[in-house]
Each structure stands twice: as structure tokens, then as C-alpha cells.
Amino acid sequence: MNNTLKNKKILISAGASGIGWATAKLCLGKGATVFLCDIEQKYLRKIKKHSQINKKLFIYHCDASSEGDVFQLFKKISKKTKKLDCLINNVGVAGPTGTIEKLSSMHWEKTLKINVISHFYFTKLAIPMLKKNKGGSIINMSSGAGIMGFPLRSPYAASKWAVIGITKTLAMELGKFKIRVNAICPGTIKGDRMVRVIRDKARFLKISKKSIEKEFISMASINSWVYEEDIGYMCSFLISDDARRISGQVIGVDGNATRLD
């Protein structure tokens, strides 16, 4: 344990499981205060005991795709702090699997609403708190699909390309306020979401889940899964003062993924 994030105040969307929770635990271990939200009550219940033990962890229920919910979340957080050191826009969904002519507009719209527009809701309200802090960091979760494309996952790929566009633009807009903005592109993460992705792709292609899993692993040069904690370590670095000159970057944590197919 070290104190590289001592006194840092961090907000993580979709923070009660997966990459969000892995990142929250790492940041808490490095001395940060963490505010996290999630739509899933079952995950919030699961981690509630941690907030009762660690007084630097605050958990909230929030539907990130609802502007009203996000506004109410920030009202609650503002009672605890007027400043933020970092916003991690972690919320996202895998979206549907299929060729574009078989996908519905409803699925497209839902994927973009959660993966892109929610980032707008959070970022708009976090910026004044970062400005009060006289600097800080925004970390947006993109994906390898946001730099390479992803067959059978067009809405997901479109949303993750959009996240990179937002990141580059915000880095330009906010640099004068000493607010750094970066995007992380996780690779194939070992976890529940990837289990669902593999299941859906196997069903669509009518082949075994094991062959799909093997194919996903082979997409990275290191021929290995990436783990949730790997993303957490990159987040904690980007939040820290060690990364004070890093902004506008798209950083892959993917074992050198060379394709998504």
C-alpha cells in the first residue's frame, strides 16, 4: 500500500463491479476518497459492507443514462465535497451482437445513450468541481473497438470511437484549466461482460464458446486475458501527479491487441 493518491477525490460511474470496483479498491488502497455509483442494486448491496468499514468510500444508486439521476447524484456528492480530482467515465454496455441489417434502432440508441451520452451528463457536472480544484483528471473508458472497429458489434464500436473524439476535444478545451483528459482502451477483459459477449457471438455464429474464447485471447500479442486490475493500475497512474503532463492520449491496456474479429 502507498499514498500516491492521498486526499484525492475520485468519482467512478458503474463502480460497483468489474473494472469500476477493481479501480475503486486500488484507489482506496492508495489513500483516495472514492465516490461511486451504479444502476445495479445487487452489486451495491454486495459492496455496502466496504463503505461501512472504509469511511473514504461513498456509494450511490444512479442510472447513468438518466440526466435527472446524474444531476441528483451530483447534488448528493456536493454535500460531501465541492471539489473533485478525477472523474472516471466507466459506465458502458456491450450492446447487441449481429450484422447491422439485423440490429434494431432501439438497440443502437440504447448503446449510444449509455456509452456516450452518459459521459456528457457526468462530465458536464464534474468540470466545475474540477475547476474549483484548480486541476485534475478525466478518464474515459473506450475500447480497442474504438480504434480498430469490431465486426458484429457496430453500435459498440461506434460508441467507443465517439468516446475518443470526446476525449481529444475535452483535452483541448480543458488544458488551460490544468484538467487532463485521457482515454483507456481495455483489451479482452476476463470477467462477466466478456462471458456474455462470447456467449452471444457463439450463438450468432453457431460455434462453440470455447473456440470463441480462444480466438479472443489470440487477438493480443501476449496471448492472454487482460484483468480488471490492469485497468485500475492505469487509472491510478493517470490520476496521480506522476501523470501531470499526460493529456489527450488514447492508451491501450490490451496486451498489444492487433485485431478484433
Buried (B, 14 or more C-beta within 10 A) or exposed (E): EEEBBEEBBBBBBBBBBBBBBBBBBBBBBBBBBBBBBBBEEEBBEEBEEBBEEBEBBBBBBBBBBBBEBBEBBBEEBBEEBEBBBBBBBBBBBBBBBBEEEEBEEEBBEBBBBBBBBBBEBBBEBBBBBBBEBEEBBBBBBBBBBBBBBBEBBBBBBBBBBBBBEBBBEBBEEBEEBBBBBBBBBBBBBBBEBBEEBBEBBBEBEEEEBEEBBEBBBEBBEEEEBBBBEBBBBBBBBBBBEEBEEBBBBBBBBBBEBEEBE
